[in-house]
């Protein structure tokens, strides 16, 4: 159940299965391997196995960071619209 703190590319893995439901909504665990689907995304959980990855993005540049930034930007627009309607 380790949480991945950054995006990365798998460089070594042993029967690695990831829970990506936080990002994709898919309830099935995703098998990751070097030759098939080596991308690991921040905000997902390791459910089985082990692995090593090369970090490609952290913070606001990661997939979860981009999503949170977009969600935050949408909230700011709604607040501005409410202020405009009141004024």
C-alpha positions, 0 to 999 in steps of 0.5 A, a space after each residue: 500500500 505504499 503511495 507513489 510520491 512522484 511520476 516515473 518510469 519503471 526500470 526494475 520490477 518484480 510482479 508489480 501491481 498498482 492501484 490507479 483508482 485515485 486517478 482513473 477510477 479503475 478498480 482493478 489493479 494494473 500490472 506494470 512491467 518494463 516492456 508493457 506499461 512502465 509508467 508509474 504515476 504519483 498518487 497511486 498505490 503499490 498493491 503487490 510486488 516491488 520495483 525501482 523507477 526513474 523519477 520524471 516529475 514531482 509536485 505540480 508537474 506530476 499527473 496528480 499535481 496537474 489535476 489538482 492545479 486544474 481543479 484549483 483553477 476551476 474553483 478560482 474562476 467560480 469564486 470570481 464569477 460569484 463576486 462579479 454577480 454580487 457586485 
